[in-house]
Amino acid sequence: MSKGSAAPKAGDPGVRAGRAAGPGRGGRGLGRLLQVGTPGGPAFRLIARWVRRPLLPAVRLWRRNLQVRVVAGTLLMSLGVVLLLGLVVIGQVRNGLLDAKEKAAQSQAAGGFSAAQDRAATTQPAPGEQDGGRAGSSVNWRSTLVEQLASGGQSAFNVVALSLETGDTASRGARASGEVDPTTSIPAELRHSVAQGTNTFQTYARIHYTSGKPSEPGLVVGKRLNDADGQPYELYYLFPLTQEGDSLALVKATLATAGLFVVVLLGAIAWLVVRQVVTPVRMAAGVAERLSVNGLQERMKVTGEDDIARLGEAFNKMAQTLQLKIQQLEELSRMQRRFVSDVSHELRTPLTTVRMAADVIHDARADFDPVTARSAELLGDQLDRFESLLSDLLEISRFDAGAAALEAAPIDLREVVRRVIGGAEPLAERKGSRIVVVGDEQPVVAEADARRVERVLRNLVVNAVEHGEGKDVIVRLAAAGGAVAVAVRDYGVGLKPGEATRVFNRFWRADPARARTTGGTGLGLSIAVEDARLHGGWLQAWGEAGGGSQFRLTLPRTADEPLRGSPIPLEPEDSRRNREQAALTGDGGAAGTGGGAASGGRLAGVPVQPAGAVRPALPVPPRIPPAPRATVDPTALPGSGARVVARPAEGVDGDGGEAMASTRAEREDGTGGR
C-alpha cells in the first residue's frame, strides 16, 4: 500500500464486497473496483462521458434547428393535452359505469332482500322440529333460499348467506351460489357493519371462487335478515364488474388510439406550418452568409405578398443599399489610398532637394550667428520627422492596397531584441530608464520577416521608454507549443479603460498635449499591428492608469501555422499578484515585502538586486530610482535571472562597477549588447 492511500476499514463497502467474493486476490480486487467506481472517481467520470457522447448530436441539433424545437414542443404540449383529456374522459366514463352498476345492484339487492323476508314470514316450521331440529331446518331453508334468489341472476350476480355467529361459518350454514368462496369474498369490515345494523351496506371487493376460476372485481351488497325460525343471518349479493371493466378497457384503447393519431397529426401540421416560416429564414441566413464573403450580388427569391414576402423585399432592399454604400466606400478608399500614395511619391523629389539644401546649411551652421545656427538644426530635425512620416504613409498605403509582402525566414528573436535595445539605449539614457531582458536563455526561433519584426519591437520599446517616466522597461521572451511571444512592460502612466483597443488607431494619442520628443508620427503602432497580422500573429495591449502597460507580440513558429494561444499572459504577473494581495488585505495600496508603495498604490514589479546578494549570470546594477517605489521578490518575473542591458554610468563602485565591467566584457565578446 502506498503512503498516500488510507487503510480500509472493516466496515467499508469495498472491504465487505471483497470478503463476500472470497479469500485471496479476487475479493480484494472486487473491493478495489467498487471503490474506483464510486461517484466522483475516474470510472464514474468515464461512464458519464460515455453516456453523454451519443447525446451530443441530439443536443447540437436541438440548439441549432428551430423547426425541431417547435415541432418537439408542439408534440409535447399536444401529448400533455391528450393525456389530460384522456384522464378526464376515462374518469367520467368510469364514474358513470360504476354509478349505473350501483343503482342496478341496489335495486336488484333490495328486491332480493324483500323476497327473502317475505319467504321467511310465510314459511312455518314443520311439526316436531324443536330445539334439536331447528338448526338443520334453518340450514336447509337458507340453501333453498340462495338457490331460488340466484336462479334469477343468470350469472349476473351471486348470492351468499352467512350466519351471525362467529367461528366456523361452514358449520353454521354458510351457503353460496356460483362456486363463490364466502370466506374470502366477503370483507370482514362489511360483515362487521352488517352485523351491527339493520340497513343495507355495500363495498367493492374481489370475488374469489372455489373452482379455480380467476378472481374478479365486484360490488358486494349485504343486509342482516331473519330466517323462518326467527334466527338472524347475513344475506349478500355479489355483482361482478367484468362487463364494466371490459367497457372501460375499450374506452381506454379508443382514447389511446385517437390521442396518438391526434398527436402525430398535430406534429405533422406543426412541421408543415413551421417549415413555411423557417425555410425563408434559412434562405435569408444563407444569403446573408454569402453577402458577408463579398457576394454583394446575392438576393432572396420573393414570391407572394405575405409577411415573409415583405421581409424578403426589405432584405433585398437592405442588401442593395449596402452594396451601393460599400461600393462608394471602396471607391473612396481607393481614391484616398491613391492620393496618399501619389502625394507621398510626389513629395519625395522636393523633399530630396530640400534635404540637400538643408544638409548644406546644417554643415555651414558654424559660420552663422547663434539664431541662424539653431534654425538650421531645427530645420534638420523637422526634415527627419518629415521623411519618417512619408515612409510611414507609404507603408500604410502598401498595407491598404494589399501590396505588402512577407519575406519570412527562420530568425532568432533574441538577436532582433538586442538590435532594438541597442538602438533605444540613447533614449533610455536621457529618460533615466533601464531596459531589462527576461527569458533569453534559450533560442526563440520563428519564421518571420526580420525587418518587420524589428520595426514592431522598436515601436514598442521606444514607446515604453518614452512613456515609462524614467522607470525600468522589461522585455520578456518566451516560446511554447507553436507560438513565440515578446512582451514589453513599462511602469509609467499606463492606459485608461478603453484605450487598449484605441491605441492601435492611426494618429491616436492618449494625451494630445504630450510633446513628441522622439519625432513620432502617430502611425507606428498602426504599422506594427499590420505587420503582426501579415505574419498571422497578434499584437495586443494591456494597461491600467498609474500601473503601466504591457504590449505583447505573438507570432507562430511557422508561417502557415494558426495561433491557438500565447506563451506570455497579456496581464503581467506582478499586476495580477498585486491585485490579489490588495483583495486579501482590503487595501489597494498595500506595500510588498520590500518597502513603500508604488505609484498609484501599486507594487513595482521590477526585480531589484539586493545589496550583498549573489549576482545572477547577468547582474543588475543597483541604482536609486527617481521616485520611491516598492521592491518585490525577484521571482516577480518568470525565468531564472534577468538579462539586463545596462547603460554606461560613471561613479559606480562595488557591485555596480563589477556589473558594468561584466556587461562591457560581454559586449566586447559578442555575446550580448547590440
C-alpha positions in Angstrom: 0.0 0.0 0.0 1.4 3.4 -0.9 1.9 6.1 1.6 -0.8 8.4 0.2 -3.6 5.8 0.5 -5.6 5.2 3.6 -6.0 1.8 5.1 -9.6 0.5 4.5 -11.7 -0.1 7.5 -13.7 -3.3 8.2 -17.0 -1.5 7.5 -16.1 -0.1 4.1 -18.2 -1.2 1.2 -15.2 -2.3 -0.8 -13.9 -4.5 2.0 -17.2 -6.1 2.6 -17.5 -6.9 -1.1 -14.0 -8.3 -1.2 -14.7 -10.6 1.7 -18.0 -11.7 0.2 -16.2 -12.7 -3.0 -14.0 -15.0 -1.2 -10.4 -15.0 0.3 -7.4 -14.1 -1.7 -6.8 -11.6 -4.5 -10.3 -11.9 -6.1 -12.1 -10.4 -3.1 -9.6 -7.5 -2.7 -9.7 -6.8 -6.5 -13.5 -6.6 -6.4 -13.5 -4.2 -3.4 -10.9 -2.0 -5.2 -13.0 -2.0 -8.3 -16.1 -0.9 -6.4 -14.1 1.8 -4.7 -12.9 3.1 -8.1 -16.5 3.1 -9.4 -17.9 5.3 -6.7 -19.3 8.7 -7.8 -16.6 11.2 -8.5 -14.0 8.6 -9.3 -12.3 8.1 -12.7 -14.6 5.2 -13.7 -17.7 7.2 -12.9 -16.5 10.1 -15.0 -15.6 7.7 -17.8 -19.1 6.2 -17.7 -20.7 9.7 -17.6 -18.7 10.7 -20.6 -19.6 7.5 -22.5 -23.3 8.1 -21.8 -23.1 11.7 -22.7 -21.3 11.2 -26.0 -24.2 9.8 -28.0 -26.4 12.6 -26.8 -24.2 15.4 -28.2 -25.5 15.2 -31.8 -29.1 15.4 -30.5 -28.2 18.4 -28.2 -26.5 20.1 -31.1 -29.5 19.5 -33.4 -31.8 20.9 -30.7 -29.8 24.1 -30.3 -29.4 24.8 -34.0 -32.7 23.7 -35.5 -35.7 25.9 -34.8 -38.1 23.7 -36.7 -37.1 20.7 -34.5 -37.7 22.7 -31.3 -41.1 24.0 -32.4 -42.3 20.5 -33.6 -41.0 18.9 -30.4 -42.6 21.5 -28.2 -45.9 21.1 -30.1 -45.7 17.3 -29.7 -45.0 17.5 -26.0 -47.8 20.0 -25.4 -50.2 18.0 -27.5 -49.3 14.9 -25.7 -49.9 16.6 -22.4 -53.3 17.9 -23.5 -54.3 14.4 -24.8 -53.2 12.8 -21.6 -55.1 15.3 -19.5 -58.2 14.9 -21.7 -58.0 11.1 -21.6 -57.7 11.1 -17.9 -60.8 13.3 -17.6 -62.8 11.2 -20.1 -61.8 7.9 -18.5 -62.7 9.2 -15.1 -66.1 10.3 -16.2 -66.8 7.0 -18.0 -65.6 5.0 -15.0 -67.8 7.0 -12.6 -70.8 6.7 -15.0 -70.4 2.9 -15.3 -70.0 2.5 -11.5 -72.9 4.7 -10.7 -75.2 2.8 -13.1 -73.9 -0.5 -11.7 -74.5 0.6 -8.1 -78.1 1.7 -8.9 -78.8 -1.6 -10.7 -77.2 -3.6 -7.9 -79.1 -1.8 -5.2 -82.4 -2.3 -7.0 -81.7 -6.0 -7.5 -80.5 -6.5 -3.9 -83.4 -4.6 -2.5 -85.8 -6.9 -4.4 -83.9 -10.0 -3.2 -83.9 -8.9 0.4 -87.6 -8.2 0.3 -88.3 -11.6 -1.3 -86.2 -13.3 1.4 -88.0 -11.5 4.2 -91.4 -12.4 2.7 -90.4 -16.0 2.3 -89.3 -16.2 6.0 -92.6 -14.7 7.1 -94.7 -17.1 5.1 -92.7 -20.3 6.0 -93.7 -22.1 9.2 -91.5 -24.6 11.0 -92.6 -28.3 10.4 -94.2 -30.1 13.4 -91.8 -32.0 15.6 -88.8 -29.6 14.6 -88.0 -28.3 18.0 -84.6 -27.4 19.6 -82.6 -30.2 18.0 -84.0 -30.0 14.5 -84.2 -26.2 14.3 -80.6 -25.8 13.2 -81.0 -28.3 10.4 -84.2 -26.8 9.1 -82.6 -23.3 9.1 -79.6 -24.6 7.0 -81.9 -26.3 4.5 -84.1 -23.2 4.3 -81.1 -20.9 3.6 -79.8 -23.3 0.9 -83.2 -23.3 -0.8 -83.4 -19.5 -0.5 -79.9 -19.0 -2.0 -80.7 -21.3 -5.0 -84.0 -19.5 -5.6 -82.5 -16.0 -5.4 -79.5 -16.8 -7.6 -81.6 -18.6 -10.2 -82.9 -15.2 -11.5 -79.4 -13.7 -11.9 -78.3 -15.8 -14.9 -74.6 -15.2 -13.9 -75.2 -11.5 -13.4 -74.8 -11.9 -9.6 -74.3 -14.5 -6.9 -75.9 -14.8 -3.5 -74.2 -15.8 -0.2 -76.0 -16.5 3.1 -73.9 -16.5 6.3 -74.7 -16.9 10.0 -74.2 -14.2 12.5 -72.4 -16.5 15.0 -68.6 -16.2 15.0 -66.4 -19.3 14.3 -66.7 -21.8 11.6 -69.1 -20.3 9.1 -69.3 -23.5 7.1 -70.7 -25.5 10.1 -73.2 -22.7 10.8 -74.9 -22.9 7.4 -72.8 -20.8 5.0 -74.4 -21.1 1.6 -73.2 -19.6 -1.7 -74.1 -19.8 -5.4 -71.8 -19.9 -8.4 -69.0 -21.6 -6.5 -68.2 -18.4 -4.7 -65.8 -18.6 -1.7 -67.7 -16.8 1.0 -64.8 -16.7 3.5 -62.5 -14.6 1.2 -65.0 -12.8 -1.0 -66.9 -11.0 1.9 -64.6 -8.4 3.6 -64.5 -8.5 7.3 -65.3 -4.8 7.6 -68.6 -5.3 5.6 -69.6 -8.3 7.8 -69.0 -6.2 10.9 -71.1 -3.4 9.5 -73.9 -5.7 8.5 -73.9 -7.5 11.9 -74.1 -4.2 13.8 -77.0 -2.6 11.9 -80.2 -3.3 10.0 -79.5 -1.1 6.9 -78.1 -2.2 3.6 -74.3 -1.9 3.2 -72.1 -2.2 0.2 -68.4 -2.1 -0.8 -66.0 -3.0 -3.6 -64.0 -6.2 -3.2 -62.5 -9.0 -5.3 -64.7 -12.1 -5.7 -62.9 -15.4 -5.3 -64.1 -18.8 -6.5 -63.5 -22.3 -5.1 -63.4 -23.9 -8.6 -60.1 -22.2 -9.5 -61.7 -19.5 -11.6 -59.6 -16.3 -11.6 -60.8 -13.7 -9.1 -62.5 -10.6 -10.5 -63.6 -7.2 -9.1 -67.1 -6.9 -7.9 -69.7 -5.0 -5.8 -70.9 -6.6 -2.6 -74.2 -5.6 -1.1 -75.3 -7.1 2.2 -78.0 -6.9 4.9 -79.0 -8.7 8.1 -82.3 -10.6 7.9 -84.2 -13.3 9.9 -85.0 -16.7 8.7 -88.2 -18.8 9.1 -87.1 -19.8 12.6 -86.5 -16.2 13.6 -82.8 -16.6 13.6 -80.7 -13.7 12.3 -78.4 -14.3 9.3 -76.5 -12.3 6.7 -77.5 -12.2 3.1 -75.1 -10.8 0.4 -75.4 -10.1 -3.3 -72.1 -10.2 -5.2 -72.2 -8.4 -8.6 -69.1 -8.9 -10.8 -67.7 -5.8 -12.7 -66.3 -7.7 -15.6 -68.5 -6.1 -18.2 -67.8 -2.6 -16.8 -64.1 -3.4 -16.9 -64.3 -4.5 -20.5 -66.2 -1.4 -21.4 -63.6 0.8 -19.6 -60.7 -1.0 -21.4 -62.4 -0.4 -24.7 -62.8 3.3 -23.9 -59.1 3.5 -22.9 -57.9 1.8 -26.1 -60.1 4.0 -28.2 -58.8 7.1 -26.5 -55.2 6.0 -26.8 -55.5 5.3 -30.5 -57.3 8.6 -31.1 -54.8 10.5 -28.9 -51.8 9.0 -30.7 -53.4 9.9 -34.1 -54.1 13.5 -32.9 -50.5 13.9 -31.6 -49.0 12.7 -34.8 -51.4 14.8 -36.9 -50.6 17.9 -34.8 -46.9 17.2 -35.2 -47.2 16.9 -38.9 -49.2 20.1 -39.1 -46.7 22.0 -36.9 -43.9 20.7 -39.1 -45.6 22.0 -42.3 -46.5 25.3 -40.7 -43.1 25.9 -39.3 -41.4 24.8 -42.5 -43.2 27.6 -44.3 -41.7 30.1 -41.9 -38.3 28.6 -41.3 -37.5 28.0 -45.0 -37.4 31.7 -45.9 -35.4 32.4 -42.7 -32.9 29.8 -43.7 -32.7 31.3 -47.2 -32.1 34.7 -45.7 -29.4 33.3 -43.5 -27.7 31.7 -46.5 -27.9 34.9 -48.5 -26.5 36.9 -45.5 -23.6 34.5 -45.2 -22.8 34.8 -48.9 -23.1 38.6 -48.6 -20.6 38.5 -45.8 -18.0 36.9 -48.1 -18.3 39.7 -50.6 -21.2 38.1 -52.6 -22.8 41.5 -52.9 -25.0 40.4 -55.8 -26.9 37.8 -53.8 -30.6 38.4 -53.3 -33.5 36.5 -51.8 -36.2 34.9 -54.0 -39.5 36.6 -53.2 -42.9 35.0 -54.0 -46.3 36.2 -52.9 -47.4 39.2 -50.9 -47.5 37.9 -47.3 -45.3 38.9 -44.4 -42.4 36.6 -45.5 -42.5 38.2 -48.9 -42.3 41.7 -47.4 -39.4 40.5 -45.3 -37.6 39.3 -48.4 -38.2 42.5 -50.2 -36.9 44.5 -47.2 -33.9 42.2 -47.1 -33.2 42.7 -50.8 -33.5 46.5 -50.4 -31.1 46.4 -47.5 -28.6 44.3 -49.5 -28.9 46.7 -52.4 -28.3 49.7 -50.2 -25.4 48.0 -48.5 -23.9 47.1 -51.9 -24.1 50.8 -53.1 -22.6 52.1 -49.8 -19.8 49.5 -49.9 -19.0 50.3 -53.5 -19.0 54.0 -52.6 -16.7 53.4 -49.6 -14.4 51.2 -51.6 -14.1 53.8 -54.3 -13.5 56.5 -51.7 -10.9 54.3 -50.0 -9.2 53.6 -53.3 -9.1 57.3 -54.0 -7.7 58.0 -50.6 -5.1 55.3 -50.8 -4.1 56.5 -54.3 -4.0 60.1 -53.1 -1.8 59.2 -50.1 0.5 57.1 -52.3 0.7 59.8 -55.0 1.3 62.6 -52.6 4.0 60.6 -50.8 5.7 59.8 -54.0 5.4 63.3 -55.4 6.8 64.8 -52.2 9.9 62.6 -52.5 11.5 64.8 -55.2 11.1 68.2 -53.5 11.9 66.7 -50.1 15.2 65.4 -51.6 16.0 68.8 -52.9 15.2 70.4 -49.6 17.2 67.8 -47.7 20.2 68.5 -49.8 19.9 72.3 -49.2 19.3 71.7 -45.5 22.4 69.5 -45.2 24.5 72.2 -46.8 23.1 74.8 -44.4 23.5 72.4 -41.5 27.1 71.8 -42.3 27.8 75.5 -42.5 26.0 76.4 -39.3 29.3 77.1 -37.5 29.7 80.2 -39.6 26.3 81.6 -38.8 25.1 83.5 -35.8 23.5 81.5 -32.9 20.0 82.2 -34.0 20.6 81.1 -37.6 22.6 78.1 -36.5 19.7 77.0 -34.2 17.3 77.4 -37.1 19.5 75.2 -39.2 19.4 72.5 -36.5 15.6 72.8 -36.2 15.3 72.5 -40.0 17.3 69.3 -40.0 15.2 67.8 -37.2 11.9 68.6 -38.8 13.1 67.2 -42.1 13.9 64.0 -40.3 10.4 63.8 -39.0 9.0 64.7 -42.4 11.0 61.8 -44.0 9.8 59.4 -41.3 6.2 60.5 -41.8 6.5 60.0 -45.6 7.9 56.5 -45.1 5.1 55.6 -42.7 2.5 56.9 -45.1 4.0 54.9 -47.9 4.0 51.7 -45.7 0.4 52.3 -44.7 -0.6 52.7 -48.4 1.0 49.4 -49.2 -1.0 47.7 -46.5 -4.2 49.3 -47.6 -3.5 48.3 -51.2 -2.7 44.7 -50.2 0.8 45.1 -51.7 2.7 44.3 -48.6 4.8 41.2 -49.0 6.2 39.0 -46.2 9.8 37.8 -46.6 9.8 35.1 -43.9 12.9 33.2 -42.8 13.9 31.5 -39.6 15.2 34.1 -37.2 16.2 34.2 -33.5 14.2 36.8 -31.8 16.9 37.4 -29.3 19.1 38.9 -32.0 16.3 41.2 -33.1 15.7 42.3 -29.5 19.4 43.1 -29.0 19.4 45.3 -32.1 16.3 47.1 -30.9 17.6 47.6 -27.4 20.9 48.9 -28.8 19.1 51.5 -30.8 16.9 52.5 -27.9 19.7 52.9 -25.3 20.4 56.6 -26.0 16.8 57.5 -25.5 16.7 55.3 -22.3 19.8 57.2 -21.0 18.1 60.5 -21.5 14.9 59.2 -19.8 16.8 57.6 -16.9 15.5 54.2 -17.6 17.0 50.7 -17.9 15.9 48.0 -20.4 15.8 44.5 -18.8 15.6 41.4 -20.9 14.0 38.2 -19.4 13.8 34.8 -21.0 16.7 35.0 -23.4 18.5 31.9 -22.0 17.2 29.7 -24.8 16.8 30.4 -28.5 13.4 31.8 -29.6 13.2 30.9 -33.3 10.3 31.6 -35.6 9.7 32.0 -39.3 9.3 35.8 -39.7 10.3 38.9 -41.6 13.2 40.2 -39.5 12.8 43.8 -40.8 9.1 43.9 -39.9 9.5 42.3 -36.5 12.3 44.7 -35.7 10.2 47.6 -36.7 7.4 46.3 -34.4 9.6 45.8 -31.4 11.3 49.2 -32.0 8.0 50.9 -31.8 7.1 49.0 -28.6 10.4 49.6 -26.8 10.6 53.3 -27.8 7.0 53.9 -26.7 7.7 52.1 -23.4 10.8 54.1 -22.7 9.1 57.4 -23.7 6.0 56.8 -21.5 7.8 54.9 -18.7 8.5 58.1 -16.7 12.1 57.1 -16.0 11.3 53.6 -14.6 12.6 50.3 -15.9 11.3 48.6 -19.0 11.0 44.8 -19.1 11.3 42.9 -22.4 10.2 39.3 -21.9 10.7 36.5 -24.5 9.0 33.1 -24.4 8.2 30.1 -26.7 5.7 27.3 -26.1 4.0 25.0 -28.5 3.6 26.5 -31.9 4.0 30.2 -30.8 6.6 32.6 -29.7 6.0 35.9 -27.9 7.8 39.1 -27.0 6.2 41.3 -24.3 7.3 44.9 -23.5 6.3 46.1 -20.0 6.7 49.6 -18.6 5.6 51.1 -15.3 4.7 54.6 -16.5 1.3 56.4 -16.8 -0.4 53.3 -18.2 -3.6 53.2 -20.2 -7.1 54.3 -19.1 -10.1 51.9 -19.5 -10.9 51.6 -23.2 -7.6 52.9 -24.5 -6.1 49.4 -25.0 -8.3 49.0 -28.1 -7.8 52.5 -29.5 -4.1 52.7 -29.1 -3.6 51.0 -32.5 -5.7 53.5 -34.4 -3.9 55.8 -36.8 -2.7 59.2 -35.3 -4.3 58.3 -32.0 -2.6 59.8 -28.9 -3.5 59.1 -25.3 -2.6 62.7 -24.4 -2.8 65.1 -27.3 -0.9 67.7 -25.2 2.1 65.4 -24.7 5.1 66.5 -26.7 6.8 64.1 -29.0 10.5 64.2 -28.1 11.5 61.3 -30.5 9.8 62.5 -33.6 6.9 60.1 -33.6 4.3 60.3 -36.4 1.4 58.6 -34.7 1.5 55.7 -37.2 4.0 53.4 -35.5 1.5 51.2 -33.7 -0.8 51.1 -36.7 2.0 49.8 -38.9 3.1 47.4 -36.1 -0.4 45.8 -35.8 -0.5 45.4 -39.6 3.0 43.8 -39.6 1.7 41.4 -36.9 -1.4 40.5 -38.9 0.8 40.0 -42.0 2.6 37.3 -40.0 -0.6 35.7 -38.9 0.1 36.9 -35.3 -1.3 39.1 -32.6 -0.3 42.4 -31.2 -2.3 43.2 -28.0 -2.1 45.8 -25.3 -2.9 45.8 -21.6 -2.7 48.8 -19.2 -4.1 50.4 -16.1 -4.0 54.0 -15.1 -0.9 54.6 -12.9 0.2 50.9 -13.2 2.0 50.9 -16.5 1.2 48.9 -19.6 2.3 45.8 -21.5 2.3 45.2 -25.2 2.5 41.6 -26.4 3.6 40.4 -29.8 2.7 36.8 -30.5 3.9 35.0 -33.7 3.5 31.5 -35.0 6.7 29.4 -35.2 6.0 28.6 -38.8 4.4 30.9 -41.3 1.3 28.8 -42.1 0.6 27.6 -38.5 -2.5 29.1 -36.9 -2.2 30.6 -33.4 -4.1 29.0 -30.5 -2.6 30.9 -27.6 0.4 32.9 -26.4 3.1 31.7 -24.1 3.1 35.0 -22.2 -0.1 36.2 -20.4 -1.4 39.6 -21.5 -1.8 40.8 -18.0 1.6 40.9 -16.2 2.1 38.6 -13.3 3.1 41.4 -10.9 -0.1 43.2 -11.6 -2.2 40.1 -11.0 -0.3 39.4 -7.8 -0.7 42.9 -6.5 -4.4 42.8 -7.2 -4.7 39.5 -5.3 -2.8 41.0 -2.4 -5.0 44.0 -2.4 -8.0 41.8 -2.4 -6.7 39.8 0.6 -5.6 42.8 2.6 -8.5 45.0 1.6 -6.2 47.9 0.9 -5.4 48.7 -2.8 -2.2 50.5 -1.8 -0.7 47.7 0.4 3.1 47.6 0.2 5.1 44.5 -0.6 7.8 42.8 1.5 10.5 45.2 0.3 9.2 48.7 1.3 6.9 51.5 0.4 4.0 51.9 -2.0 4.4 52.2 -5.7 2.9 54.9 -7.9 -0.8 54.8 -7.7 -0.8 52.4 -4.7 0.6 49.5 -6.7 3.7 47.5 -6.2 6.5 47.8 -8.6 7.1 44.6 -10.4 10.8 45.2 -11.4 13.3 42.8 -9.8 16.0 44.7 -7.9 19.4 43.3 -6.9 19.7 43.2 -3.1 22.8 44.6 -1.7 25.4 42.0 -0.9 23.5 39.2 -2.6 25.0 36.7 -5.1 24.6 38.1 -8.5 23.0 36.1 -11.3 24.7 35.3 -14.6 23.9 38.8 -15.9 23.7 41.1 -12.8 21.5 44.1 -12.3 23.4 47.2 -11.2 21.8 48.9 -8.3 20.6 52.5 -8.8 18.4 55.0 -7.0 15.0 55.3 -8.6 13.7 58.8 -9.4 10.8 58.3 -7.1 10.2 56.0 -4.1 8.9 52.6 -5.3 8.2 49.3 -3.6 10.5 46.4 -4.1 9.4 42.9 -4.6 10.9 39.4 -4.7 13.0 38.7 -7.9 10.6 35.9 -8.7 8.0 38.5 -9.6 9.1 37.9 -13.2 9.3 34.4 -14.6 12.6 32.9 -15.6 15.9 32.2 -13.8 17.6 35.5 -13.6 17.2 38.7 -15.6 19.1 39.8 -18.6 20.0 43.5 -18.2 21.2 45.8 -20.9 22.9 48.5 -18.8 23.7 52.0 -19.9 27.2 53.4 -19.2 27.4 55.1 -15.9 30.1 57.0 -14.0 30.9 56.9 -10.4 29.5 53.3 -9.9 31.6 51.2 -7.5 31.2 48.0 -5.7 28.9 45.5 -7.2 27.6 48.1 -9.7 31.1 48.6 -11.1 31.6 44.9 -11.4 28.2 44.6 -13.2 29.2 47.3 -15.7 32.5 45.7 -16.3 30.9 42.3 -16.9 28.4 43.9 -19.3 31.1 45.7 -21.3 33.1 42.5 -21.4 30.1 40.6 -22.7 29.5 43.2 -25.4 33.1 43.0 -26.5 32.9 39.3 -26.6 29.9 39.4 -28.9 27.5 37.5 -26.7 25.3 40.4 -25.6 24.5 44.0 -26.1 23.7 45.2 -29.6 
